[in-house]
Amino acid sequence: MRKFGLIGYPLTHSFSQKYFTEKFLREGISGAVYENFPLPAIAALPDVLRDAELCGLNVTIPYKQEVMPFLHVADAVVTEIGACNCIRIRDGRLYGYNTDVVGFERSVIRKLRPWHDQALILGTGGAAKAVEYVMKKLGIRYRHVSRRAGAGGLSYEQVDAALLSHYTLIINTTPLGMSPKVDACPQLPYGALTSRHYLYDLIYNPTRTLFLQKGEESGATVENGQEMLIIQAEESWRIWNAEGQGVAQASR
């Protein structure tokens, strides 16, 4: 039996187990199973890794950065951004990748317009680092927004209507609004949004977060993280099954 799974905490919001279980049935993939591994602390990861049948892991909140010291090898993207969300296990060695980058880029570009040339990235975690990487690649200037300003970033209190007139792409990488706390959203002056704005939320449950609902009310273009997740899942499957899969740079 080949085993795959997801580590994070909590995992009540995850779609990965359902997606891969249905994929295995739909595509007639036998001898494979996908499990959830809710870890209260990353220190519990070695217990999961003792399973000799384990071939690959996805990594979600809050461990995309904390998992880095456990990798034997990291590819160039993981090394640059310092976040990993996909691990291939081969001969007892952990190879780290980041499929957030692939998933987000392929999804976000569909609705990008020429005037979306400046972005606000809400949050500073592992997913935010992947979004930052894509912004650099696409040539879109960006600033981070978090609870505290610092290192060139903004606090939510500093985001006003004047700022939003220039930053027409807003990407939420925080868990604000994720089920079951669906009545939460980033504190922004939503009344300043227009039809020229594009709000992208990495959250997929619910399909329309309060963040996206407020954007739609102002005529903004919106997108949730569902498509990104599907792209990520398929990219993970490709990585786990690629022959001779290698990585560009060792992490240690």
C-alpha positions as CSV (number, residue, x, y, z in Angstrom):
1,M,0.0,0.0,0.0
2,R,1.3,3.5,-0.9
3,K,0.3,6.1,1.6
4,F,0.0,9.8,1.2
5,G,-1.4,12.4,3.6
6,L,-1.7,15.9,4.9
7,I,-0.1,17.4,8.0
8,G,-1.4,20.6,9.7
9,Y,-3.6,21.6,12.6
10,P,-6.5,21.6,12.7
11,L,-7.5,19.8,9.6
12,T,-11.3,20.2,9.8
13,H,-11.1,22.6,6.8
14,S,-9.1,20.4,4.5
15,F,-10.4,19.1,1.2
16,S,-7.3,17.0,0.3
17,Q,-8.4,13.7,1.7
18,K,-11.7,13.8,0.0
19,Y,-10.1,15.0,-3.3
20,F,-7.5,12.3,-3.4
21,T,-9.9,9.5,-2.3
22,E,-12.3,10.4,-5.1
23,K,-9.4,10.7,-7.5
24,F,-8.2,7.2,-6.7
25,L,-11.7,5.8,-7.3
26,R,-12.4,7.9,-10.4
27,E,-9.1,7.0,-12.1
28,G,-8.9,3.4,-11.0
29,I,-5.7,4.0,-8.9
30,S,-5.4,1.0,-6.7
31,G,-3.0,0.4,-3.8
32,A,-3.1,4.0,-2.7
33,V,-4.6,5.8,0.3
34,Y,-4.6,9.4,1.5
35,E,-5.0,10.2,5.2
36,N,-5.1,13.3,7.5
37,F,-2.5,13.7,10.2
38,P,-3.6,16.5,12.5
39,L,-0.4,17.4,14.5
40,P,-0.8,19.6,17.5
41,A,2.9,20.4,17.2
42,I,5.4,19.8,14.4
43,A,7.5,17.8,16.9
44,A,5.0,15.0,16.3
45,L,6.1,14.6,12.6
46,P,8.7,11.9,13.2
47,D,5.9,9.6,14.6
48,V,4.1,10.0,11.2
49,L,7.3,9.4,9.2
50,R,7.9,6.0,10.9
51,D,5.3,4.5,8.6
52,A,7.4,2.8,5.9
53,E,4.5,2.9,3.4
54,L,4.3,6.7,3.5
55,C,5.4,8.1,0.1
56,G,4.3,11.7,0.2
57,L,2.8,14.5,2.3
58,N,1.1,17.8,1.8
59,V,1.7,20.5,4.4
60,T,-0.8,23.1,5.4
61,I,-1.3,25.8,8.2
62,P,0.6,26.3,10.4
63,Y,3.6,24.1,9.3
64,K,4.7,25.3,5.9
65,Q,7.7,27.1,7.4
66,E,8.2,24.9,10.5
67,V,8.6,21.8,8.4
68,M,11.7,23.2,6.7
69,P,14.3,21.7,9.2
70,F,12.9,18.2,8.6
71,L,13.7,18.3,4.9
72,H,16.8,16.5,3.6
73,V,16.6,18.3,0.3
74,A,14.6,21.4,-0.9
75,D,14.0,22.6,-4.4
76,A,15.0,26.1,-5.5
77,V,11.6,27.6,-4.9
78,V,11.4,26.2,-1.4
79,T,14.9,27.4,-0.6
80,E,14.1,30.9,-1.9
81,I,10.8,31.5,-0.1
82,G,11.4,29.4,3.0
83,A,8.1,27.5,2.8
84,C,7.2,23.9,1.8
85,N,3.8,22.4,1.3
86,C,4.6,19.2,-0.6
87,I,7.1,16.5,0.5
88,R,8.2,13.4,-1.5
89,I,9.6,10.6,0.6
90,R,12.0,8.3,-1.0
91,D,14.5,6.0,0.6
92,G,13.9,7.6,3.9
93,R,14.7,11.1,2.6
94,L,12.3,14.0,2.5
95,Y,12.3,16.1,-0.6
96,G,10.6,19.5,-0.3
97,Y,8.6,21.4,-2.9
98,N,6.1,24.2,-3.0
99,T,3.0,23.7,-5.1
100,D,1.4,26.9,-3.7
101,V,3.4,28.8,-6.3
102,V,2.2,26.7,-9.2
103,G,-1.4,26.7,-8.1
104,F,-1.6,30.3,-7.3
105,E,0.1,31.6,-10.5
106,R,-2.0,29.4,-12.8
107,S,-5.2,30.5,-11.1
108,V,-4.6,34.2,-10.4
109,I,-3.5,35.1,-14.0
110,R,-6.9,34.2,-15.5
111,K,-8.5,37.3,-14.2
112,L,-5.5,39.7,-14.1
113,R,-5.9,42.9,-16.1
114,P,-3.2,45.4,-17.1
115,W,-4.2,47.8,-14.3
116,H,-3.6,45.1,-11.6
117,D,0.0,46.2,-11.4
118,Q,0.2,46.8,-7.6
119,A,-0.9,44.3,-4.9
120,L,-1.6,44.1,-1.2
121,I,-0.7,40.7,0.2
122,L,-2.7,40.2,3.4
123,G,-0.7,38.0,5.8
124,T,2.9,37.0,6.2
125,G,2.9,33.2,6.6
126,G,4.0,30.4,4.3
127,A,1.3,31.0,1.8
128,A,2.1,34.7,1.6
129,K,5.7,33.8,0.7
130,A,4.5,31.8,-2.2
131,V,2.2,34.7,-3.4
132,E,5.1,37.1,-3.0
133,Y,7.2,34.8,-5.2
134,V,4.5,34.9,-7.9
135,M,4.2,38.7,-7.7
136,K,7.9,39.1,-8.3
137,K,7.7,36.7,-11.3
138,L,4.8,38.6,-12.8
139,G,6.4,42.0,-12.3
140,I,3.6,43.1,-9.9
141,R,4.7,45.5,-7.2
142,Y,3.4,44.5,-3.7
143,R,3.2,45.3,-0.1
144,H,2.4,43.1,2.9
145,V,-0.4,43.9,5.3
146,S,-0.5,42.4,8.8
147,R,-1.5,43.3,12.3
148,R,1.7,45.2,12.9
149,A,3.6,47.4,10.4
150,G,7.2,46.7,9.9
151,A,10.0,45.8,7.5
152,G,8.3,47.8,4.7
153,G,4.9,46.3,5.4
154,L,1.7,48.0,6.4
155,S,-0.7,47.5,9.3
156,Y,-4.5,47.2,8.5
157,E,-5.0,50.7,10.1
158,Q,-2.7,52.2,7.4
159,V,-4.8,50.8,4.5
160,D,-7.2,53.6,3.5
161,A,-9.2,54.7,0.4
162,A,-6.2,56.6,-1.0
163,L,-4.0,53.5,-0.8
164,L,-6.6,51.3,-2.4
165,S,-6.9,53.6,-5.4
166,H,-3.4,52.4,-6.3
167,Y,-3.4,48.8,-5.1
168,T,-6.1,47.2,-7.2
169,L,-5.1,43.5,-6.5
170,I,-5.7,42.3,-3.0
171,I,-4.8,38.8,-2.0
172,N,-5.9,37.2,1.3
173,T,-3.5,34.6,2.6
174,T,-4.8,34.6,6.2
175,P,-7.3,32.2,7.7
176,L,-9.8,35.1,8.4
177,G,-13.2,34.0,7.2
178,M,-12.4,30.3,7.0
179,S,-15.2,27.9,8.1
180,P,-16.5,27.8,10.8
181,K,-15.6,31.4,11.6
182,V,-17.3,32.7,8.5
183,D,-18.3,36.1,10.0
184,A,-14.7,37.3,10.1
185,C,-12.8,39.2,7.4
186,P,-9.7,41.4,7.1
187,Q,-10.3,44.9,8.3
188,L,-10.2,47.0,5.1
189,P,-12.1,50.0,3.9
190,Y,-14.3,47.9,1.6
191,G,-16.4,51.0,0.6
192,A,-13.4,52.2,-1.4
193,L,-13.4,49.1,-3.7
194,T,-14.4,49.5,-7.3
195,S,-14.9,47.4,-10.4
196,R,-11.2,47.8,-11.1
197,H,-10.3,45.8,-8.0
198,Y,-9.5,42.1,-8.0
199,L,-9.9,40.3,-4.7
200,Y,-8.3,36.8,-4.5
201,D,-8.9,34.7,-1.3
202,L,-6.8,31.5,-0.8
203,I,-9.6,30.2,1.4
204,Y,-12.0,27.8,-0.4
205,N,-14.4,26.9,2.5
206,P,-16.8,28.7,2.3
207,T,-16.7,29.4,-1.4
208,R,-17.6,33.0,-0.8
209,T,-15.9,34.4,2.3
210,L,-17.1,37.7,3.8
211,F,-13.9,39.2,2.2
212,L,-15.1,38.2,-1.3
213,Q,-18.7,39.0,-0.6
214,K,-17.8,42.6,0.3
215,G,-15.7,42.8,-2.9
216,E,-18.6,41.6,-5.0
217,E,-20.9,44.2,-3.4
218,S,-18.5,46.9,-4.7
219,G,-18.3,45.4,-8.2
220,A,-14.8,43.9,-7.8
221,T,-13.6,40.8,-9.6
222,V,-13.3,37.9,-7.1
223,E,-11.8,34.4,-6.9
224,N,-11.5,31.9,-4.2
225,G,-8.9,29.2,-3.6
226,Q,-10.7,26.2,-5.1
227,E,-9.0,26.1,-8.5
228,M,-5.6,26.8,-6.8
229,L,-6.1,23.7,-4.6
230,I,-7.0,21.5,-7.5
231,I,-3.9,22.6,-9.4
232,Q,-1.8,22.1,-6.3
233,A,-3.2,18.6,-5.7
234,E,-2.5,17.5,-9.2
235,E,1.0,18.9,-9.1
236,S,1.6,17.1,-5.8
237,W,0.5,13.8,-7.5
238,R,2.9,14.5,-10.4
239,I,5.8,15.1,-8.0
240,W,5.1,12.0,-5.9
241,N,5.0,9.8,-9.0
242,A,7.6,11.3,-11.3
243,E,10.4,9.0,-12.3
244,G,13.8,10.2,-11.2
245,Q,12.3,13.3,-9.5
246,G,15.2,15.5,-8.3
247,V,15.6,18.8,-6.5
248,A,17.9,21.6,-7.3
249,Q,19.4,22.4,-3.9
250,A,19.9,20.6,-0.6
251,S,18.6,22.2,2.5
252,R,21.3,20.7,4.7
